[in-house]
Amino acid sequence: MCRHCTVSSERPAAYNRLIMNQHWDPARYATEAAFVATLGAPLIDLLAPQAGERILDLGCGDGALTARLAASGCQVVGIDSSAEQIAAACARGLDAHVVDAQALAFDAGFDGVFSNAALHWMPRQDRVLAGAYRALRPGGRFVGELGAHGNVAHIVAALVDELAALQIDGRPLSPWTFPTAETFGELLRAQGFTISTLAVFERPTPFARDLSDWLTLMAQSYVNAAPAAARPDLLARVTTRLRPVLYRDGQWALDYVRLRFVATRPA
């Protein structure tokens, strides 16, 4: 691991369980989930980074968008909970650290905080937003996008129902927190942010591979709730169930619903 890779030890117990059940293979992620960075690229325009500014990329993953921020002349710090993804970001030459975003320790050091497709992986979003507020200088802006209420609802329902049909005991712990605009707006305002943009929109997202690839990459806490021997059957049943709903024009269209926001720490 590179010299930038450091670890914050303070994590809620439930979050630890989620992290243990979700493992990221950077090579696989870069191949199968490159669409995440592609669809998040417009957020950079909303952030409007200026050369010389300090930017915190919150949930940077393998650093695909972090590198674009750095190319604009910013001093960028990337953080993520996945050591594997941070190692990939460090391999790009980025300043990246393994940190739990629910326990940020930065203090008024950044002109901007940026986050794409990461906040919904963090169950204590109030702590994340509090840490982002502290990390910003007065007048600094926070720009991000995350899954909103209803995101992948068809997929989750199919997973839960098919696990029950296979008589898998217990409901798996969801790795995601998908807030409504109202709830997320309240969280932002409670931390002191002024909101200029808060929008929820449906974005059916093409996925060129088989749905089972998305499930084993993104929904591991559900898939791994089944014994290893039962997982191929689970994947087949979920895929069959969802094909009439999410398979269009020869490929899958994931039922994504996104929440995009721009907020400012008052000067």
VENSULHU-V124828 format. One record per pair of residues at least 4 apart in sequence whose C-alpha atoms are under 6 Angstrom apart, sorted by sequence separation. I is the first residue (numbers start at 1). GAP is how many residues later the second one is. D is the distance in Angstrom with one decimal. If there is no record, write none. Layout:
i:I gap:GAP d:D
i:I gap:GAP d:D
This chain:
i:25 gap:4 d:6.0
i:26 gap:4 d:6.0
i:28 gap:4 d:5.9
i:29 gap:4 d:5.0
i:30 gap:4 d:5.2
i:35 gap:4 d:5.9
i:63 gap:4 d:5.9
i:70 gap:4 d:5.0
i:90 gap:4 d:5.0
i:136 gap:4 d:5.3
i:147 gap:4 d:5.7
i:158 gap:4 d:5.9
i:164 gap:4 d:5.7
i:179 gap:4 d:6.0
i:181 gap:4 d:5.8
i:186 gap:4 d:5.9
i:189 gap:4 d:5.0
i:214 gap:4 d:5.7
i:215 gap:4 d:4.8
i:216 gap:4 d:5.4
i:220 gap:4 d:5.6
i:226 gap:4 d:6.0
i:239 gap:4 d:6.0
i:242 gap:4 d:5.8
i:243 gap:4 d:4.9
i:247 gap:4 d:5.6
i:89 gap:5 d:5.9
i:163 gap:5 d:5.4
i:179 gap:5 d:5.9
i:188 gap:5 d:5.4
i:226 gap:5 d:5.9
i:247 gap:5 d:4.3
i:70 gap:6 d:5.8
i:90 gap:6 d:5.9
i:246 gap:6 d:5.7
i:246 gap:7 d:5.3
i:83 gap:15 d:5.8
i:79 gap:17 d:5.6
i:81 gap:17 d:5.3
i:60 gap:18 d:5.4
i:77 gap:18 d:5.3
i:78 gap:18 d:4.4
i:79 gap:18 d:4.9
i:80 gap:18 d:5.2
i:81 gap:18 d:5.4
i:60 gap:19 d:5.7
i:77 gap:19 d:5.8
i:79 gap:19 d:5.7
i:80 gap:19 d:5.6
i:81 gap:19 d:5.4
i:54 gap:20 d:5.8
i:56 gap:20 d:5.8
i:59 gap:20 d:5.6
i:60 gap:20 d:5.7
i:79 gap:20 d:5.7
i:52 gap:21 d:5.9
i:53 gap:21 d:5.0
i:54 gap:21 d:4.7
i:55 gap:21 d:4.8
i:56 gap:21 d:5.0
i:57 gap:21 d:4.6
i:58 gap:21 d:5.5
i:59 gap:21 d:4.5
i:51 gap:22 d:4.1
i:52 gap:22 d:4.9
i:54 gap:22 d:5.8
i:56 gap:22 d:6.0
i:51 gap:23 d:4.9
i:62 gap:23 d:4.6
i:212 gap:23 d:5.8
i:61 gap:24 d:5.1
i:102 gap:25 d:5.1
i:110 gap:25 d:5.9
i:111 gap:25 d:5.9
i:62 gap:26 d:5.2
i:63 gap:26 d:4.6
i:102 gap:26 d:4.6
i:108 gap:26 d:5.7
i:109 gap:26 d:5.7
i:110 gap:26 d:4.8
i:111 gap:26 d:5.8
i:120 gap:26 d:5.7
i:62 gap:27 d:4.6
i:101 gap:27 d:5.6
i:104 gap:27 d:5.1
i:107 gap:27 d:5.3
i:108 gap:27 d:4.5
i:109 gap:27 d:5.9
i:110 gap:27 d:5.7
i:119 gap:27 d:5.7
i:120 gap:27 d:5.8
i:107 gap:28 d:4.6
i:108 gap:28 d:4.6
i:109 gap:28 d:6.0
i:112 gap:28 d:5.3
i:116 gap:28 d:5.5
i:117 gap:28 d:5.8
i:106 gap:29 d:4.8
i:108 gap:29 d:4.4
i:111 gap:29 d:4.7
i:112 gap:29 d:4.9
i:113 gap:29 d:4.7
i:114 gap:29 d:5.1
i:115 gap:29 d:4.5
i:116 gap:29 d:5.1
i:117 gap:29 d:4.7
i:149 gap:29 d:4.6
i:112 gap:30 d:5.7
i:114 gap:30 d:5.6
i:148 gap:30 d:4.5
i:149 gap:30 d:5.0
i:147 gap:31 d:5.4
i:148 gap:31 d:5.2
i:149 gap:31 d:5.1
i:148 gap:32 d:5.9
i:208 gap:43 d:5.9
i:207 gap:45 d:5.2
i:206 gap:46 d:5.8
i:207 gap:46 d:5.9
i:206 gap:47 d:4.4
i:205 gap:48 d:5.0
i:204 gap:49 d:5.4
i:205 gap:49 d:4.9
i:172 gap:50 d:5.7
i:204 gap:50 d:5.4
i:204 gap:51 d:5.1
i:204 gap:52 d:5.4
i:203 gap:53 d:5.2
i:123 gap:54 d:5.7
i:203 gap:54 d:5.6
i:55 gap:55 d:5.5
i:121 gap:55 d:5.0
i:202 gap:55 d:4.3
i:54 gap:56 d:4.9
i:55 gap:56 d:6.0
i:58 gap:56 d:5.9
i:120 gap:56 d:5.2
i:201 gap:56 d:5.7
i:54 gap:57 d:5.4
i:55 gap:57 d:4.8
i:56 gap:57 d:4.7
i:57 gap:57 d:4.8
i:58 gap:57 d:4.9
i:120 gap:57 d:4.8
i:201 gap:57 d:5.5
i:53 gap:58 d:6.0
i:55 gap:58 d:5.7
i:57 gap:58 d:5.8
i:120 gap:58 d:5.7
i:200 gap:58 d:5.6
i:26 gap:59 d:5.6
i:59 gap:59 d:5.2
i:200 gap:59 d:4.4
i:199 gap:60 d:5.6
i:130 gap:61 d:5.7
i:199 gap:61 d:5.3
i:198 gap:62 d:5.8
i:198 gap:63 d:4.4
i:197 gap:64 d:4.9
i:197 gap:65 d:4.8
i:196 gap:66 d:5.6
i:196 gap:67 d:5.7
i:195 gap:68 d:4.3
i:194 gap:69 d:5.4
i:193 gap:70 d:5.9
i:194 gap:70 d:5.1
i:193 gap:71 d:5.4
i:193 gap:72 d:5.1
i:40 gap:76 d:5.9
i:158 gap:80 d:5.7
i:1 gap:86 d:5.9
i:4 gap:91 d:5.9
i:6 gap:91 d:5.2
i:7 gap:91 d:4.9
i:8 gap:91 d:5.0
i:4 gap:92 d:5.6
i:5 gap:92 d:4.4
i:6 gap:92 d:5.2
i:7 gap:92 d:5.4
i:4 gap:93 d:5.6
i:5 gap:93 d:5.6
i:47 gap:96 d:5.9
i:152 gap:103 d:4.9
i:152 gap:104 d:5.4
i:151 gap:105 d:4.8
i:151 gap:106 d:4.5
i:148 gap:109 d:5.5
i:147 gap:110 d:5.9
i:148 gap:110 d:4.9
i:147 gap:111 d:4.6
i:148 gap:111 d:5.1
i:146 gap:112 d:5.7
i:147 gap:112 d:5.9
i:146 gap:113 d:5.4
i:145 gap:114 d:5.5
i:145 gap:115 d:4.3
i:144 gap:116 d:5.8
i:144 gap:117 d:5.6
i:143 gap:118 d:5.8
i:143 gap:119 d:4.6
i:142 gap:120 d:5.8
i:142 gap:121 d:5.1
i:141 gap:122 d:5.7
i:142 gap:122 d:5.9
i:141 gap:123 d:4.2
i:140 gap:124 d:5.7
i:140 gap:125 d:5.5
i:139 gap:126 d:5.2
i:138 gap:127 d:5.6
i:139 gap:127 d:5.1
i:138 gap:128 d:5.6
i:139 gap:128 d:4.2
i:138 gap:129 d:4.3
i:18 gap:157 d:5.8
i:22 gap:198 d:5.8
i:21 gap:200 d:5.4
